[in-house]
Amino acid sequence: MALIRRTIAATAAAISVLLPSAAAAADGYWLDQYNALLFIGLFRLDKELEEMKQKGAAVVMVHADSLPDPLLRWIAWRANRLKLKPVAWIQRPTASNLKRISKISGYKALQIDDHFFAKPPVEITSLRAKLRDRQLWCSFQPGQFSWQTAQLCDHVDIQLYRNTCNSTIDAAYRLGVAG
């Protein structure tokens, strides 16, 4: 068991060290759209964001697909007030959804889910240009990852789902992020 833990830790370290230099790990919380509505409706959003901050969060990733623009701006405003970095997370990256979210003020970054890379609805360079001064965070599945595309992202994560420790290590090796 200790060997497995050390192997996983070494793999994670290799992945984080070998990713593009602009990539940085983010300690944060994911705020799904249902909890966002609940917290706003119960006037608990500030309290929840404050608890996230107290627990060491630097980032709050807001599931932005279906939330109305005024609520997204409200959440970003409240997060920014607490010095949390609000990131709009898009799971369903349609061209219209990406265009809409890229215009929402207050967000420091846009996270595109691996669904984007399965069938990109827009060129990543075009999306990058729409974001102007905001960061682009990219979440890849192992088969989607490429160094060339990752260089266009400010933050990269690779979703490694493991059935066994060996398959995780093999996937990291094939991606070139582990030796």
C-alpha positions as CSV (number, residue, x, y, z in Angstrom):
1,M,0.0,0.0,0.0
2,A,2.9,2.4,0.8
3,L,4.4,1.6,-2.5
4,I,1.2,2.5,-4.3
5,R,0.9,5.8,-2.4
6,R,4.6,6.7,-3.3
7,T,4.0,5.7,-6.9
8,I,0.9,7.9,-7.1
9,A,2.6,10.8,-5.4
10,A,5.6,10.5,-7.8
11,T,3.3,10.4,-10.8
12,A,1.3,13.4,-9.6
13,A,4.6,15.3,-8.9
14,A,5.9,14.4,-12.4
15,I,2.7,15.5,-14.0
16,S,2.6,18.8,-12.2
17,V,6.3,19.5,-12.8
18,L,6.4,18.7,-16.5
19,L,3.3,20.6,-17.6
20,P,3.7,23.9,-19.4
21,S,5.4,26.5,-17.2
22,A,2.2,28.7,-17.2
23,A,0.2,25.9,-15.5
24,A,-0.2,26.2,-11.8
25,A,-2.2,24.1,-9.3
26,A,-5.2,25.8,-7.9
27,D,-6.5,25.2,-4.4
28,G,-10.2,25.8,-4.7
29,Y,-13.7,24.7,-4.6
30,W,-16.2,23.8,-7.3
31,L,-19.6,25.5,-6.9
32,D,-22.1,23.6,-9.0
33,Q,-25.1,25.5,-10.4
34,Y,-27.6,23.9,-8.1
35,N,-25.7,24.8,-4.9
36,A,-25.1,28.3,-6.3
37,L,-28.9,28.8,-6.7
38,L,-29.5,27.3,-3.2
39,F,-26.9,29.5,-1.6
40,I,-28.2,32.7,-3.3
41,G,-31.8,31.8,-2.6
42,L,-31.1,31.2,1.1
43,F,-28.8,34.3,1.4
44,R,-25.9,32.0,2.3
45,L,-23.6,32.7,-0.7
46,D,-21.2,35.0,1.3
47,K,-21.1,32.6,4.2
48,E,-20.2,29.7,1.9
49,L,-17.6,31.7,0.1
50,E,-16.1,32.8,3.4
51,E,-15.9,29.2,4.6
52,M,-14.1,28.2,1.3
53,K,-11.6,31.0,1.9
54,Q,-11.1,30.0,5.5
55,K,-10.4,26.4,4.4
56,G,-7.6,27.6,2.2
57,A,-9.3,28.1,-1.1
58,A,-7.8,30.6,-3.6
59,V,-10.2,29.7,-6.4
60,V,-13.9,29.2,-6.7
61,M,-14.9,27.3,-9.9
62,V,-18.4,28.2,-10.8
63,H,-20.4,25.7,-13.0
64,A,-21.6,28.4,-15.4
65,D,-23.4,26.5,-18.2
66,S,-27.0,27.2,-17.2
67,L,-26.8,30.0,-14.6
68,P,-28.2,33.3,-15.9
69,D,-25.7,36.0,-16.6
70,P,-26.8,38.3,-13.7
71,L,-26.3,35.5,-11.2
72,L,-22.9,34.7,-12.6
73,R,-21.9,38.3,-12.3
74,W,-23.2,38.4,-8.7
75,I,-21.2,35.3,-7.7
76,A,-18.0,36.7,-9.3
77,W,-18.6,40.0,-7.5
78,R,-19.0,38.3,-4.1
79,A,-16.0,36.0,-4.7
80,N,-13.8,38.9,-5.8
81,R,-14.8,40.8,-2.7
82,L,-13.3,38.0,-0.6
83,K,-10.2,37.8,-2.8
84,L,-11.2,34.5,-4.2
85,K,-10.4,34.0,-7.9
86,P,-13.7,33.2,-9.7
87,V,-13.3,30.8,-12.6
88,A,-16.3,30.1,-14.9
89,W,-16.3,26.4,-15.6
90,I,-18.0,25.2,-18.8
91,Q,-19.0,21.6,-19.2
92,R,-21.1,22.0,-22.3
93,P,-18.9,24.1,-24.6
94,T,-21.1,25.1,-27.4
95,A,-20.1,28.0,-29.5
96,S,-22.9,30.2,-28.2
97,N,-22.3,29.1,-24.6
98,L,-18.6,30.0,-24.9
99,K,-19.3,33.3,-26.5
100,R,-21.8,34.2,-23.7
101,I,-19.5,33.2,-20.9
102,S,-16.5,35.0,-22.4
103,K,-18.4,38.2,-22.0
104,I,-19.4,37.8,-18.4
105,S,-17.5,40.3,-16.3
106,G,-15.8,39.5,-13.0
107,Y,-14.3,36.2,-13.9
108,K,-10.5,35.8,-13.9
109,A,-10.5,32.7,-16.0
110,L,-12.5,30.3,-18.1
111,Q,-12.1,26.6,-17.6
112,I,-13.1,24.4,-20.6
113,D,-13.9,20.8,-19.8
114,D,-12.6,17.9,-21.7
115,H,-15.8,17.9,-23.7
116,F,-14.4,20.9,-25.6
117,F,-11.5,18.8,-26.9
118,A,-13.7,15.9,-28.0
119,K,-15.2,18.1,-30.7
120,P,-14.1,21.7,-30.5
121,P,-17.0,24.1,-31.4
122,V,-14.5,26.9,-32.0
123,E,-10.8,27.2,-32.6
124,I,-9.0,27.4,-29.3
125,T,-7.0,30.4,-30.6
126,S,-10.3,32.2,-31.3
127,L,-11.6,31.4,-27.8
128,R,-8.3,32.6,-26.4
129,A,-8.7,35.9,-28.3
130,K,-12.2,36.4,-27.0
131,L,-11.0,36.1,-23.4
132,R,-8.5,39.0,-23.8
133,D,-6.8,39.4,-20.5
134,R,-8.5,36.5,-18.7
135,Q,-6.9,33.1,-18.3
136,L,-7.8,29.9,-20.2
137,W,-7.8,26.8,-18.2
138,C,-8.0,23.5,-20.0
139,S,-9.0,20.0,-18.8
140,F,-7.9,17.1,-21.0
141,Q,-8.6,13.4,-21.2
142,P,-5.3,11.5,-21.8
143,G,-6.1,10.9,-25.5
144,Q,-6.9,14.6,-26.1
145,F,-3.7,16.0,-24.6
146,S,-1.1,17.6,-26.8
147,W,1.8,19.8,-25.8
148,Q,1.0,22.2,-28.6
149,T,-2.6,22.8,-27.4
150,A,-1.5,22.8,-23.8
151,Q,0.8,25.7,-24.6
152,L,-2.2,27.9,-25.3
153,C,-3.6,27.3,-21.8
154,D,-2.7,29.1,-18.6
155,H,-3.6,26.1,-16.5
156,V,-3.8,22.4,-17.5
157,D,-5.2,19.4,-15.8
158,I,-5.3,15.9,-17.2
159,Q,-8.1,13.7,-16.0
160,L,-6.5,10.3,-15.3
161,Y,-9.2,7.8,-14.2
162,R,-7.4,4.8,-12.9
163,N,-8.6,1.2,-12.7
164,T,-5.2,0.1,-11.5
165,C,-2.1,2.0,-10.5
166,N,-0.2,0.5,-13.5
167,S,-2.6,1.9,-16.1
168,T,-2.4,5.4,-14.5
169,I,1.4,5.3,-14.7
170,D,1.2,4.0,-18.3
171,A,-1.1,6.8,-19.3
172,A,1.2,9.4,-17.7
173,Y,4.2,7.9,-19.5
174,R,2.4,7.9,-22.9
175,L,1.6,11.6,-22.4
176,G,5.2,12.3,-21.8
177,V,4.7,13.7,-18.4
178,A,6.5,11.0,-16.5
179,G,9.8,9.2,-17.1
